[in-house]
Amino acid sequence: MKFQIDDILAALILSLAMFRRLDVRSAVRPESPPVSEAEFQRWRSLALRAYDVVAIASACKVVLSLGWFALGLRLGVAAPWFQLGGFLVFVAWACALIWAWKVATDARSLRLRLGIQFRRRSSPARP
């Protein structure tokens, strides 16, 4: 197997998306009292959808990229087709990230408009 820099980047983006997804899942409505439950759930659903797309696309990119590399070597795929297959996997991943960015931007706008606050992370008490 041969890892490319974009596969490493996809794995990093996957881990960052999962951390952000945890932030969204841990947000609670009582910290944003003027927001109705329906509006809060609408924001949460939109934000989670964006992070889910990023995570799924990044995981699929790594698997498909490595799979295409292994399959292409095994089948002896000729030069222009081998690169084209890898490029198509990359373009599909990039398109999914762009779409997820748009959805995440919509979710952020909704969050700011509604005044939804994330839980404040407390730092450990110092003696």
N, C-alpha and C positions, 0 to 999 in steps of 0.2 A: 504494500500500500504506500501511496505517496501523498502526503498532506501538502496542499498548496496554501499559500498565505490567505486566500479567500476562505478556505475551509476553517482555518484557525479563527479568522475574523467572524465567520458565521457561528462558530461555537461560543465565542466571546459574546456576541450579540444575543445568542440564545440565553446565556446565563444572566445577562443584564435584563433581558425582557422578563425572565422568571422572577428576578428580584423586584422589579417594578410591579409585576402582577401581584406579588405578595403585599406590596404597599396598598394597592387598590383593594384587594380582598380584606385587608385589615382595617380599612377605613370604616368608621361607624357613623351612623346618622346622628346620634345625640351630640356629637361634636359640631354639627352643623344644624342647630335647631330650626332656623327659619325654612329649611328645605323640606318639602313633603317627601314621604316615603317613596312615592311613585317617581318623582324627579330624581331622587337619590339613586334608585334602582336603575333608572334609565341611564344616568351617567355611568354607574358601575358596569352595566352591561356593555355600553359602548367602549369604555376603557379596557375592559377584559377582552373584548373581541379584538381590539388592536394588538394587545400583547399576545393573545393566542395565535394570531396570524403570524406575528414575528417569530414566535417560538416554533410553530409548526414549519414555517418556511425555512427557517435556519436549520432545523433538524433534518428536514428533507433535502436541503441543499448539500449538507455534509454526506448523508447516506447516498444520495444519487450521484454526487461527484465522485466519491470513492468507488461506488458500484460501477459507474460508467468507465472509470479508469481500469478497474480490474477486468471488466467484461471486454473492453476494447483491446486490452493486451492479450487476453485469452483467445479472442476471436481473430486477432490480427487485423483490426480495422485500419484502413489506409489513412494517411496523414490528413487530408483536409476534412474527412468525416469524423475523425477522432477529435480534432479541435472543435469542430462544429457542435458535436454532442456536448462537450464540456461548456462551450459558450452558451448553448441553449439553457443548460441547467443554471448557469450564472445569471442570464437575463431573466429567467423565470423567478429566481430568488430576488433579484433587484426590483422587479415589478411588484412582487408581493410586499417587499419592504416599503416601497413608495406608497402603495395603497394603504398599508397599515399606518404609515406616517400620517396620511390624510385623515384616517379614522381617529388616530390618537390626538391629532390637532383639534378635530371636532369635539372630542371628549374633553380636552383641556379647556376649550372655549366654553363648553357647557359648565364645567366645574367652576371656572372663574365667574361666569354669569350667575350661577346659583349660590356662590359663596361657600362651596364645600371645602372643608379643611381636613387635611390629613392629620392623623395622630402625631403628636409631637414626640419625637424620640428623646427620652431623657438620658442624660449622660450619667455615668456612675458617680455616686457621691464620693467626694474626696474627704479623707479624714482630716 
